Amino acid sequence: MRTPKRKTILILTVCLFIAFICLLGCEGGGGNGVLSQKKWTVMLYLDGDNNEMQTDFLKAFQEMIQDGIGSSDKVNIVAQFDRYPGNSAYGGWEITHRFFIKAGMEPTEENAIDDWGDGTGGREVNMSDPGALRDFITWAVSTYPA
């Protein structure tokens, strides 16, 4: 049986692996110059529309905060994070938000990106729709080029 910490690490590892696979298809993606081009862009697609998964993703985010993980002069770390109602952590927001993750940053609505390139920010997104993943990847590659 896995301990909660090992489960959280496993989930984060799977997310990072998926993000790495996405990067293989996005390398050299040009960009629109919002930020200077960096060596890597890591994309986290966190579908927390399940109470257990949401709890695991929140724990993983907390561990990233504690470990000082965040974007640097060589790496962009961005996330699309959808939440489930009923958990009050980080303000208890219940929709999907995107984040440019900085060291020590908490996943609060105040820290979320307020313009996804279409004039609006957070909203409810069907994260199981492949189009939602494609939209996130397209946005991340163009907004945070690597």
Disulfide bonds with the S-S distance in Angstrom:
none
